[in-house]
């Protein structure tokens, strides 16, 4: 069975529920401390997919996700390249998305070259909201079979406004209003993210960055189980 | 040593925009632009170019080796930590620089340069000192300053040996005041006698330890003198509830959960620091109560939290704010910002954000709870054994919070703002987050014999507590300092946040260190446990503390407090019943837009409510996620149906009329809120937090009645209190005027349910269902209600649901109904009465409600709608089940029905007397709090 690494560092605070969601979807999860990778006690290629979960890694010092991303790029660039070349999937949720962007993994798969950023919400506040996400028609194994659907899940962050200076990214999720139309209206679009961007993928569709939290909508006692579908798609894809 | 600098600007800076509009609101209209430039000061032969990716993201930031601010555009103030203090970011920067291969970066500091276009420099300095920095730890860096090194520097004061010998009472009093000891004369004399008996002078460290350990905050002198301290714990012992695992002895209380787990609860107030420096005060309120969870047993994990604030009305004019107090709007907005700042990075879901106001709160009420989860086998601490290691983990020790315990035990004066800012601590959630992850791992590896948090009184208090039965010997030179100028007593008393003290068996030390290193948690073995029952400490070769534990813990003289019954002469309410559509409309709008009833999600939506993935019911719910639930349900064990239900009751009005009844009502309200959701009160425990004015005979009388009342009710209903806290310092002095807080008691209830799917929520479910008020109603009793408050009246008649048997009877019936699935929605009556529940249930469902009175309905109609019948509940019952209601032996009324149209309608004898669209009411309800925050 392919194992899915859930990476965490000081300040990460969503790794346990993310690992639980992976297991709930039938996957096998492994909590991997960033220090283990840095010290060489563990290697990215030991895992068939990687998830960078939410939180405030390193206190979000110097910028959301900045230090975690610096570590990845400076110390693990080779492993990352190998992982990307091997076409293994990566998911960044919330702070994890910020890390993937800071590291240049999204949207262009070029560690060390930043091509997008997630900056402070227009409200200058942390926004805790239940959001609706429209899944785009773009191809990605993460959303296979979900195209055009509206997924409901919680969103909770202070820096989620996507700044993407050049084209070339692929929007996979957009915040929508109650009618299911992509929206710039607050609070349906809690960050004021341009073009209602809530999640993007790379050219291969294997790397996904998503601001809302699918792991918090993954079991019957959650108000929605839509998030589980993403983890199920990952597990299905790995089995192929 | 080379010192280089990197200056960065953001291309788009919402934070600067937010401050600009904040300053405009605070009267700085001439400020036309605010720019914030960040500066990184770097010491060592590092190649700065290689570090730039760390400091700037070129997509939205620009960097330069010199300031990018043009001085002609207005005064620039650079704010930085004082030289003796380290930035929280410094370790992160050094670590990341090493990752980038820059091993020669030796130290880093940060500062922020603010440019205030449109203001004179003097004005800018005043504004900055009021809002932008805390002068105890930060300062303005003047232009042209040259540094030789960035490393913390400064020399500590030598140890002082103080003699009380021969001092008169007056001299002792003067000494206590001069040293900010705040010790009453009886304590000063006890220390004087102790000096004589031991035949040597005390060191400053010893006296500081004694007065802080004997402060009301730590020693509960007021409650002890009134004989109240053990009343609730005795009641709990009498109940001998099988689910109680730990009550009152530990840092939190514990209740048996399912599958070998225990859930814990603790509530802590942080009133004084929050009143003088709300941001720091509230951040550390959360940090502190979370550490109480981590310090339960051998270390519980925090799974939920609350924030409860009582301030003056934030809408009052500046001149109505007592001299020396902060404006309540500032306390409110800063408290919200601080709760987000601390709780979100901690990754702990917010369960109950509650904001109330009362003119008696210039010294605000600032309460936070923490709920924890721990395997039952680790719920009780082991005793420390001689030879065990005292391991200090977490942050470094600095000058934070010196004199916090003694200052928080006193009243607050107009001068306090100036004088005691040092008592307010600085919080860094990332440091606490690190050991929050590590402690359960240490625990499960057998490395923890006992653990406690460092709070009021710092190392001295934690060491004295945890080594109370054995003795402990500390070497203060081993304590990691962030401020090199700290002297011995300051190291011992510092309340630097984010520190825990762990008792580690010596053979487990190596393993503990490995685990802590893995989680990047700083640690230091600062001493060991002995068998001589003494608290001992050395510093720079000197014995600075050598006190017997018995004197520390039992030597405090308790001053007697007399009690006498206060006279209350409150007039009855004088409000005429609404008699037209317009009158009704006005009455309803006033209640729904009242601060206590209005939509508070403007605060609540800034807090993460779903992190950890355990949330079943958060603070808001219903169709559009705006409906306040007044309920929290968590499912702590992953993929198991078991739930922890928590509810809260806090009312600042009732105590003015009848403090004893207030106390009972708070307990009943909290329990009823959980019962109506489907929680059996026999599976429930309670947590109390008192906040009362400085003691007088009248306050003593009321306080005693309050504690006795809930102790009795606890025994009579069988619901035990398992933790709590008292604060008897709710008095603000502005000149000759004394402002007392209202007699305040907040009660939290925590229950367990076997299946969260059976929880019943508030929003209406189906048109045609009957609305039933279960429990007693006395429409003529509007005293203390929000409705009366909208007329500026308090009243004298407070609703009383009756004795324990009567209250239980309603609960029992609700539990029976719930088990039979008889009701599909429900809510407990509280502030705003039945009307607020109906409105919220309407909003949460998109349905409407029609309330029908007829000739048989006794009493005033406004009393039915707005009366706060604590202990009663509004239930939605399908029509077929409603037919059997007449057999009920419990007081109940069918008061109307759910309708399909989103309207709120009242009818009298079939004739509509009021009708309004719920959506119109919703917009009014949403306005109040938003206006306060903007």
HADDOCK unambig.tbl for C-alpha pairs under 7 A between the chains (distance, minus, plus):
assign (segid A and resid 10 and name CA) (segid B and resid 434 and name CA) 5.64 0.50 0.50
assign (segid A and resid 10 and name CA) (segid B and resid 519 and name CA) 6.77 0.50 0.50
assign (segid A and resid 11 and name CA) (segid B and resid 345 and name CA) 6.92 0.50 0.50
assign (segid A and resid 11 and name CA) (segid B and resid 430 and name CA) 5.76 0.50 0.50
assign (segid A and resid 11 and name CA) (segid B and resid 433 and name CA) 5.96 0.50 0.50
assign (segid A and resid 11 and name CA) (segid B and resid 434 and name CA) 6.52 0.50 0.50
assign (segid A and resid 13 and name CA) (segid B and resid 347 and name CA) 5.35 0.50 0.50
assign (segid A and resid 14 and name CA) (segid B and resid 611 and name CA) 6.72 0.50 0.50
assign (segid A and resid 14 and name CA) (segid B and resid 612 and name CA) 6.08 0.50 0.50
assign (segid A and resid 17 and name CA) (segid B and resid 612 and name CA) 5.68 0.50 0.50
assign (segid A and resid 17 and name CA) (segid B and resid 613 and name CA) 5.71 0.50 0.50
assign (segid A and resid 55 and name CA) (segid B and resid 345 and name CA) 6.41 0.50 0.50
assign (segid A and resid 55 and name CA) (segid B and resid 347 and name CA) 6.94 0.50 0.50
assign (segid A and resid 56 and name CA) (segid B and resid 345 and name CA) 5.47 0.50 0.50
assign (segid A and resid 58 and name CA) (segid B and resid 92 and name CA) 6.82 0.50 0.50
assign (segid A and resid 58 and name CA) (segid B and resid 430 and name CA) 6.69 0.50 0.50
assign (segid A and resid 59 and name CA) (segid B and resid 430 and name CA) 4.95 0.50 0.50
assign (segid A and resid 61 and name CA) (segid B and resid 89 and name CA) 6.01 0.50 0.50
assign (segid A and resid 62 and name CA) (segid B and resid 55 and name CA) 6.31 0.50 0.50
assign (segid A and resid 66 and name CA) (segid B and resid 54 and name CA) 6.74 0.50 0.50
assign (segid A and resid 67 and name CA) (segid B and resid 96 and name CA) 6.29 0.50 0.50
assign (segid A and resid 70 and name CA) (segid B and resid 54 and name CA) 6.80 0.50 0.50
assign (segid A and resid 70 and name CA) (segid B and resid 96 and name CA) 6.66 0.50 0.50
assign (segid A and resid 71 and name CA) (segid B and resid 96 and name CA) 6.46 0.50 0.50
assign (segid A and resid 71 and name CA) (segid B and resid 99 and name CA) 5.99 0.50 0.50
assign (segid A and resid 74 and name CA) (segid B and resid 99 and name CA) 5.95 0.50 0.50
assign (segid A and resid 74 and name CA) (segid B and resid 100 and name CA) 5.41 0.50 0.50
assign (segid A and resid 75 and name CA) (segid B and resid 99 and name CA) 6.23 0.50 0.50
assign (segid A and resid 117 and name CA) (segid B and resid 59 and name CA) 6.84 0.50 0.50
assign (segid A and resid 120 and name CA) (segid B and resid 14 and name CA) 6.80 0.50 0.50
assign (segid A and resid 122 and name CA) (segid B and resid 14 and name CA) 6.56 0.50 0.50
assign (segid A and resid 124 and name CA) (segid B and resid 14 and name CA) 5.43 0.50 0.50
assign (segid A and resid 124 and name CA) (segid B and resid 15 and name CA) 6.04 0.50 0.50
assign (segid A and resid 124 and name CA) (segid B and resid 18 and name CA) 6.94 0.50 0.50
assign (segid A and resid 125 and name CA) (segid B and resid 606 and name CA) 6.69 0.50 0.50
assign (segid A and resid 126 and name CA) (segid B and resid 606 and name CA) 5.02 0.50 0.50
assign (segid A and resid 127 and name CA) (segid B and resid 605 and name CA) 5.79 0.50 0.50
assign (segid A and resid 127 and name CA) (segid B and resid 606 and name CA) 5.06 0.50 0.50
assign (segid A and resid 128 and name CA) (segid B and resid 605 and name CA) 4.88 0.50 0.50
assign (segid A and resid 128 and name CA) (segid B and resid 606 and name CA) 5.73 0.50 0.50
assign (segid A and resid 128 and name CA) (segid B and resid 607 and name CA) 6.08 0.50 0.50
assign (segid A and resid 128 and name CA) (segid B and resid 608 and name CA) 5.44 0.50 0.50
assign (segid A and resid 128 and name CA) (segid B and resid 609 and name CA) 6.97 0.50 0.50
assign (segid A and resid 129 and name CA) (segid B and resid 605 and name CA) 6.74 0.50 0.50
assign (segid A and resid 156 and name CA) (segid B and resid 608 and name CA) 5.95 0.50 0.50
assign (segid A and resid 215 and name CA) (segid B and resid 613 and name CA) 6.95 0.50 0.50
assign (segid A and resid 216 and name CA) (segid B and resid 610 and name CA) 6.70 0.50 0.50
assign (segid A and resid 216 and name CA) (segid B and resid 613 and name CA) 4.77 0.50 0.50
assign (segid A and resid 221 and name CA) (segid B and resid 616 and name CA) 5.56 0.50 0.50
assign (segid A and resid 221 and name CA) (segid B and resid 757 and name CA) 6.87 0.50 0.50
assign (segid A and resid 222 and name CA) (segid B and resid 615 and name CA) 6.86 0.50 0.50
assign (segid A and resid 222 and name CA) (segid B and resid 616 and name CA) 5.65 0.50 0.50
